[in-house]
Amino acid sequence: MSNWQWSQVNRGFQVLSRSGTEPFFPRPVSILVRVRDGVDSLAHKSPSRFAILVFSALIMVFTVLFSLPIASADRTITPLHDAVFTAVSVICVTGLTTVDMATHWSPFGNILVFVGVNIGGIGVLTLASLMGLVIARRLGLRAKLMAASDSNPSRIHAGPVNEGQTVRLGEVGSLLLTVAISALVIEVGVAALLFPRMLQAGVSLMEALWHSFYYAAMAFTNTGFNPNPGGLDPFADDYWFLGALMIGVFLGSLGFPVIYAFARGWRKPRRWSVHVKLTLVTTVALMILGMVFYIILEFDNPKTFGSLNAGNTIFQSLFMSVMTRSGGFATIDISDLHGSSLLLSDMLMFIGGGSASTAGGIKVTTLAILFLAAFAEARGKQEMEAFGKRIPSDILRLAVSVVLWGATTVAVASILILHISKEPFDVVLFDVISAFATCGLSTGLTADLPPEGVYVMAATMFMGRVGTVTLAAALAASHSRQLFKRPEERPIVG
């Protein structure tokens, strides 16, 4: 027989190139390789659909795990609606709950909560890219596009964009390493700050160690679950403890691209991208404005800050301002706030934190873009500008879409919950926005909802975490280019 060569992969077998007449046997393809190829094929057409699929799969897996008798403290099966809601709240890092998180779950259930919030906080797309990096020992173009989409949502909407925005495609590998390291370092750092305070409060050594890491994870992921039956009551006056929680929430809400910019060169702010600068400026401005308004609105409320001195009022107002942006912790009963403060909280929660962060909401850069557009229009300028750079108009369209879809989600969910619960509008609106913005603060409504209301709130949390832009892109059948322009006509606006 003459020499020949044959190389192909077919039906799970790999045949290597051979020459000569000797017999050979095909070698089975590694299961790891087949899994990698399957994930790559699934994510090829739409990373956004892949994200939704992975989120849904994780929620189903955690629903089954939370339903197991071993997951509950009394070794009983958790009702389906409670298991579903907890799974969604954990994976979507929301913090709302229909059960007492401090007493309902067993040690196994609490470990599930801890693992789940870290998975959801890092982001499924980023986690998938990290897994691909481990499997393939390198990042292919598709994996880089997936990770870049997670750090810059405009890529999902319109494909590759200006590389000056957020993070360059060639730097995604470094970004993923920063994600993993920053999550670990920040949580360990916050836990180190909390641990000695718990020991001073009389908590046993092992419980203090576990609770410190639990609190640190809930702070960095902006979830807000509490392992103590009394919530933050034992530490309501401990400013070191509350300050550590604020640090974790603040860093988690900035977003990994901002943390990556700090890691590359925090001493050179001139080199920061417009995204980083907009995120920092808007975040700090909202924190200060929120604190000032809480002081003004609640200084005469004896149930909240009315009985505190000036220093305590300022600190507690700052804590409230930070937590309503997606943190989820509270030292007061939310139902005791004035109606005006509830509305202020609604606004802060709806805005949320930074893009590609553990926070929810429409994101601070979305708000900044809308204000920049309004200022440009008021000055008669055709283009938006910030920090000496021009911002393209398609970013404004994306920002408007995010706000519109977010407002629609909140409106529809509020109508349904109002009809189901028959509760006052301000109470319903607060909990619905908290669910959409994955904040976790509650007036107490969510825990008292019937099963049908629980499912509505779970769907709202899912919509808020996955992201309105991602959902819109996933629902679109295809992206097509229009090669012609229709006649222009200007409708009257305003």
N, C-alpha and C positions, 0 to 999 in steps of 0.2 A: 504494500500500500504506500502511496506517495505521502510525503510530508504535508500536513495541513494544520491550520490554526482555527480555533473556534472559541469565541468569548461571548457569553450572554448571561443574563439573569432572568430566569423564568420559573414561575410557580414556586417561589421560595427556595430555589436552588441556584447556586453560583458555580459555573463551570469555568475554570481557569484555562488560559491559553496553553496548549500542549503541542508538542511536535513529536513525530515518530509513530510507531505502530503499537506501542504498549497500551494496554487497557487503562482506563482511568474512571474514577467515580466522582460524581458531582458533590460539592461540599455545601451543606445547608447554610443559608444566610443567617447571620446572628439575629436573634430576636430583637436585640437592641437596635440593630440597623433597620429592621423592618418597622419598628415603632417610630424611629426617627423619620423614615421615609413617609410613613403614614401621616404623621403630624405635619410634615413639610407639605405634603400634597393637600391636606385639609386646609392649611393656612394660606395656600398659594393664592386663591382667588380673592379672599377677603379676610384680613386679620381681624376686622371688627366682628364678623360672624364667628370666627374662631374664639374670640374673647367671650362672646355671649354663650357659646357652647360649653366652654370650659367652666365659666361661672355657674351655669345651670348644672353641669355634671357635679361640681363640687358641692353645690347646695343639696342635690339629691343624696350624695354620699353622706354628708354631715347630717341630713335629716334622718337617714337610717341609723346612723351612729347615736344621735341624740335620742332616738326612740328606744334604744336598747335598755333593758332593765339595769344593766351595769352602769349606765350613764347617770341615773337618778339616785339621790341619796337614800330614798326609801325602797330602792330596787323594784320599782313599778315601771310600767311602760308609760312614757310621756305621751299625752294626747297628740294626735297628728298635727293639729293646727299650731300647737305650742312648739313642737319639734321643727316644723317648717319655718315658723317665724324666727326661732332662735338660730337656725342654720342660716337663714337669709341675713339676719342681723349680724351674725358673726362673720360670714364671708364678705358681706358688704360693709363691714366695720361701722355699723350704725350705733349700737348701744341701747336701742329700745328693746324692751323685753316684756313678755306676758307672764313670766314666772319670776320668782325671787332668785336672782343669780347667786346670791350668797348662801342660800339654804337648799335650793332644789337639786343642784347637781352634785354628784359624787366626785371624788378626786379624779376619776377617769373622765367625767364630764367636764370638769374644770380644765383638764389638760387639752381636751378637744377645743374648748373655747380659746385657750392660749395659742394653740397651733393655728386655729382657723383665722383669728384676727391678724396674725402675722402673715399668713398667706394672702388674705384679702388686702392687707395694708400695703404690701410690696407691689401687688398688682399681678393679675394672672398673666398678662402678656410679658411683663418683665420676668416673672417666675418661669414662664415657658422658655424664654430666651436663655435664662440661666441654666435650665435643664439641658437645652440644646447645646450650650457651650460645654457643659460637662460631658455630654454624650459624644459630641463631635470634636471636642477639644479646639474648636474654632467656631467663629460665627460666619455663616454664609450670608449672602445678600438678603435673602428672604427673612432670615432671623433678625438681621440688622434693621430691616424695614419694620418688622413687628415691634421691636423694642423702641425704635424711633417714634413709631406711632403712639406708643404708650407714654412717651415723654413729650410729644408734641402732637396733640389731637388734630391739628390741621392737616397732618399727613394722611390720616384716615379719611378726611373729607375730600381732599383733592390730590392725593399722592405726594410725591416728593416736592418739597417747598424750598425756599431760600435757606441755604445752609447756615446763614448767620443767625437764624432763629433757634433759640433754646439750646440744642445740642447738635453738632455736626454728625452726619451719618458715620464718618470714619472714626468717631469717638465713642460709638455706642458700646464697644467692648469695655472701655474704661468706665463708662457710665454704669454698666451693669455691675462691675466690680465695686464701684462707689455705692450703689444701691445696697448690695449685700453687706459691705463693711459698715456703712453709715447706720443701717438699721441695727446691727449688732452693737456697735460702739455707743450709739445714743441710748438704747435700751439698757445696756449695762451701766452706763454713766448715770442715768436717772435712778436705776435701782440702787446704785451705790449711795446716792444722796438720800434715798428713802429708808434704807435699811437701818442706819443708826437711830433715826427718829422713832421707828417702830420698836426697837429694843428699849428706848427710853420710855415709851408709852406702856411698857410692861408686856409686850407681845413675846411669846416664846421664840427661841432661836430659829427653829425650822419654819414656823409659821411666818415669822418676819422675813425670812429669806424668800419664801414662796410668794408672799404678798407683795414684796418689793418688786420682784420681777413681773408679777401680774399687773400691778399698777403701772409699771414702766411701759409694758407692752400696750396697755389700754390708753396710756397718754400719747405715746409716739404714733400709734395707729389711729388716734382720734376716735376711739370707740367709747370709752367711758363706763364700761362695766365695773362693778364694785364687788370685791370679795367679802366685804364686811356687811353683816345684817343691818347695821346702823348707818351705812353709807359713809360719808365723810364727816359725820358728827364727831367722832373721836379726835379728828384733826382739823376741825373747823377754825380753830384759832392758832394753828401751827403754821406760821407763814413760811417756814423752811420747807415743810411738806408740800403745802399748796404751791409754793414757788417752783419746786422741782417738777410738779405736775404741769405747771404752765410752760416750763422750758421744753418738756417733752412734747406737749401739744403744739407749741409754736414751731419747733423744728419739724415736726411731722407735717404741719400744714403748709410749709414753704414749698415743698415739692423737691423731688430728687434732682432735677436740673439745676435748681438754686444751690442745693447742697454740693452738687458737682462743681459749680462755679466757685464756691468757697474752697473746696478741696484743691482746685487748680491754682488759685491765687486770690485769697481774701484780702491781701494787702494791695491789690491792684484793681480797685473798683472801676477804673476807666475802661478796662477790658471786658467788663461784664456786658452781656447782651441786653437788649431792650427788655426782653422777657424778665430777666433777673431783676433789673431796676424797677420795672413796673410792679412786679410781685412784692418786692420789699417796701417800696413807697406806699402802695395801696394797703398792704397788710398793716404796717405801723399806723397809718392814718386811721384805718378802721378801728384798731385797738384803742387809740386815744379818744376818738370820737365816741365810741361805744362806752368807754369808761366815763367820760364827761356826761353823757346823756343819762346813764344809770344813776350817777350822783344826783343829777337834777331831778329825775323822776322818782327816785326811791328814798331820798333823804328823810322824808316825812312819813315813811311807811314803817310802823312799829314792828310789823311781821318780818321785815327784811333788814334794812339798813338803818331804820329810824332810831334804834337804841344804841347805835355805835358812835364812837367818837370820830373825829375828822380823818385821822390816819387810817383807822380800820375801814371806814366807809370808802376811802379811795382804793385801798387794797382789794376789798371785796368787790368793788365795782370793776376794777381791772380784771380780776379773776373771772367775773361774770362775762365781761366783754370778750375775753379770750375763749372761754368755754362755749359761748353761743356761736362761735365761728366754726365749730365742729367738734370741740373737745368732749362735751357730754357730761362732765363732772359738775356738781353743784353743791354748795354749802347751805342753800336755802331751799324751801319748798317752792317750786316754780308756780304752783297755783296761788301762792300768796302775792305774786307780783301784781302791780297795777296793770290795768288794761293797756295803758300807753307803753309800759315796759314790755308787755307781751308782744305788742306790735313792733317795737324796736328789736326785740329778739328775733321775731319773724324775719325782719329785713337782714339782720346779720347772719342768721342761719342760711337764708336763701342765697346769699353771696358766697359763703363758705370760705375755702382756703385757696391755695395755689394749684395750678395745673400740675398733673402728674404727681400729686401728693396723696397722703392718706386722708385728707379732708374731702368733704363733698361740696355741694352747692354748684352754682354756675361758674364759680372761680373768680378770684379777684382781678385777674387780667381781663376777663370778659367785661366786668364793670368799668375798668380803666379804659378799655377801647371805646365803650359807649360814651364815656365822658369826653374822651379825646375827639370823637366824632362830633359831639355837640359843640365843643369849643371851636373846632375847625369851621363848623357851619356858622357859628355866631360871628366869627372873624371874617367870613367870606372866603375861606380857603377851600380849595377843592380836594386837598389831600391832608391826611392826618400825619402829625409829626410828634415825636417824643424823643428826648435826649439826643437831638441832632440827627435822628434817623426818620425816614419816611416809612409809614405803615401802609401796606397795600389795602385796597378796598375790599378784597375778598375776605380779609380777616374781620372786617366790620360785618359782612354778611354772615359769617360764621358765628360771630358774637350775638347778632340778632336772632339767629336760629336757635342758639343755645337758650337764650332767655325765653323765647317764644315757646319752645318745647317744654322747658322747665315750668313755666307758668301754666301751660295747658295741663301738664301732669298734676300739678298741685291743685288746680281748679277741679279737674275731674275727680280726683281722690277725695277732695273736701266735700264735694256734692254727695258722693257715695257714703262717706262716713257720717255726714250730717243726717242723711236719710236713715242710716242704720242705727245710729246711737241716739239721735234726737238731743244731742248736747249743744251748748252755746257755741256760736260760730267762732269766737276768739279762741276757745279751748281746742276745738277741732282743727282750726287753721294752724295753731302752734304745733300740735303733734304731727299733722300731715307734713308741714314744712320740715320738721325735725327728721321725719322719715325720709323725705326726698333728699335733703341735704346731708343725710347720714350723720346727724349730730348726736342724737341719743337722749336729749333732754325731753322731759315729758311732764305734763300737768297731772298725770295719773289716768288719763283717758285710755291709753293704749292697753294697759293691763286689764281694764274692765270691758273691753270690746268682746262681742260674741264672735264665734269662729269666722263668720262671713266678713266681719270687719277686720279681723286679724289677717285674712288673706289679702284684702285690699291694701292694708298697710305694708304687707310683705312685698306685694307687687310694686308699691311706691318706692320702697327701699331699693329694690332691684333696679328700677328705672333710674333712680338717682345715682347709684354706684356705677352701673355699667356706663352711664353717660348718655345724654340725649343725642350727642353727635354720633357716638358709636352705634346707637340703635338706629338712627336715621340712615347712616351709611350701610348698616347691615340689611335694612329693609329695602334699600334700593336694589333693583334687579341688576343693574349695570350702570357704568359711568360712560356716557357717550359725549362726544364733542360735536357741537353744532357749528357747521361750516358756513352758516349764513346768518345775517342779521335782519330782523323784521323792522318795519317802519317804526320810528320812535314817536311816542306821544306821552305827555306829562300830565298825570292826574293831579288833582288838588289835594295837598296833604296839610293837615292842621287847621 
